Amino acid sequence: MSDPTWTVTEAEFDPTRLLPQETVFTLGNGYLGTRGSSGERCPGDRPATLIHGVYDDLPIAYTEPANCPNWLPMYVSVEGERFRLDRGDILRYERRLDLRHGLLCRDVRWRSPSGYSVDTRFERFASAADQHVLPVRFQVIPIESACTIRAQAGIDGCPDNLGITHREWLDQG
């Protein structure tokens, strides 16, 4: 159990406070920092991972940190309907940042538009022991009835900073 004096808690999802809450729930390890955006994405969110010392010189504006690949994408579907906080019903929500251990957890009980309910838990941290290790874990458990759950995790290699990209696509293999 985490120590409440070292824990920042958000007890309900408020889409009007999405951006400031992403800032509050940022994870970092001295090498990189990742905003506290969700893996499943929400309209208006701004996922970002910034690495110390990685900048882009933009001749039209200014030098700024380059948004590096997003390691958070997680897509979950329940009976073919995609889990998203702006769809279906949020029956229970809590997000916690344990500042002592650097662990970000989010628990959501969600009912899909067609009525299937699931409990979800998303956990992640940025390792201080090995600054290149960024573990993610998620769980999805059906509540009232059995249902088909599909999950996919990945990396978004083409993030931008408010529409400005900091890399040129050369090849994929």
Buried (B, 14 or more C-beta within 10 A) or exposed (E): EBEEEEBBEBEEBEEEEBEEBBEEBBBBBEBBBBBBBBBBBBEEBBBBBBBEEEBBEEEEEEEBBBBBBBBBBBBBBBBEBBBBBEBBEBEEBBBBBBEEEBBBBBBBBBBBEEBBBBBBEBBBBBEEEEBEEBEBEBEBEBEEEEBEBEEEBEEBEEBBBEEEEBBEEEEEE
